[in-house]
Amino acid sequence: MISKNNITRSVSNLKQLIRRCESYGEFDNDGNLHLPIEKTESSFLMISKEKLMEYEANGMSVLELHQELEEQADDCSWSDISLDLQIPKQKLRTKIF
């Protein structure tokens, strides 16, 4: 999924990217721009309704279920990698009075 800060949504051309990043102070001393990037992989976990009912009958909380499912994530087949290349966000500037 593309975020609202994705580079393709934030600027329409490279000149705009350069100007925006200059105004944000995002270029380092060597003139390099460090762009945030997020990598997302997806998979599926399966759990039966009967197993959920068993957990519920035993008083398992949603947090405990989450932890149980996290342990199963190692056995998943991961695919559909998506990358979200983002433009740096403007830093908040505070005025000292």
PEZI-V983614 format. One record per residue. N is the residue number from 1. OMEGA is omega in degrees with one decimal (NA if undefined). D_LAST is the distance of its C-alpha to the last C-alpha in Angstrom with 2 decimals. Layout:
n:omega:d_last
N:OMEGA:D_LAST
N:OMEGA:D_LAST
//
This chain:
n:omega:d_last
1:-178.5:41.85
2:-179.4:39.32
3:178.5:35.69
4:179.4:33.36
5:179.4:31.64
6:-174.8:35.03
7:-178.5:35.13
8:177.0:37.88
9:-171.0:35.93
10:-178.6:32.56
11:-178.1:33.73
12:177.9:36.88
13:-175.8:37.45
14:178.2:36.61
15:178.1:34.76
16:177.1:32.31
17:-178.5:32.01
18:-179.0:31.31
19:-179.4:28.66
20:-178.8:26.88
21:174.6:26.99
22:-178.7:25.82
23:177.7:22.73
24:-177.2:22.08
25:-174.2:22.65
26:178.4:25.70
27:179.7:28.15
28:-176.7:28.61
29:179.8:29.38
30:179.4:32.97
31:180.0:32.16
32:177.6:33.18
33:179.0:31.81
34:-177.1:31.96
35:175.7:32.75
36:177.5:32.74
37:176.6:36.23
38:178.7:37.76
39:-177.8:41.48
40:173.6:43.25
41:-180.0:46.85
42:177.0:48.82
43:178.8:51.91
44:170.5:53.52
45:177.3:54.51
46:174.7:57.47
47:-176.2:58.19
48:177.0:60.97
49:179.4:60.73
50:179.5:63.24
51:177.3:61.05
52:179.1:58.05
53:177.0:60.29
54:177.8:61.50
55:-179.9:57.97
56:179.2:57.14
57:179.1:60.32
58:175.8:59.36
59:-179.9:55.99
60:177.2:53.85
61:177.9:50.21
62:177.6:48.38
63:178.2:46.34
64:176.5:49.63
65:178.5:51.01
66:179.9:47.99
67:178.1:48.58
68:-179.2:52.29
69:176.5:51.70
70:179.6:49.22
71:179.9:52.06
72:-175.6:54.30
73:179.2:51.85
74:-177.5:53.24
75:-176.9:56.56
76:170.3:55.22
77:-175.5:55.95
78:179.9:52.64
79:177.1:52.55
80:178.9:50.76
81:175.0:47.87
82:179.2:45.05
83:178.2:42.12
84:179.9:38.78
85:-170.6:37.08
86:173.6:33.45
87:176.8:30.82
88:179.1:27.66
89:178.8:24.94
90:178.0:21.65
91:177.3:18.98
92:178.4:15.93
93:179.7:12.84
94:177.8:9.54
95:177.2:6.24
96:-178.1:3.77
97:NA:0.00
//
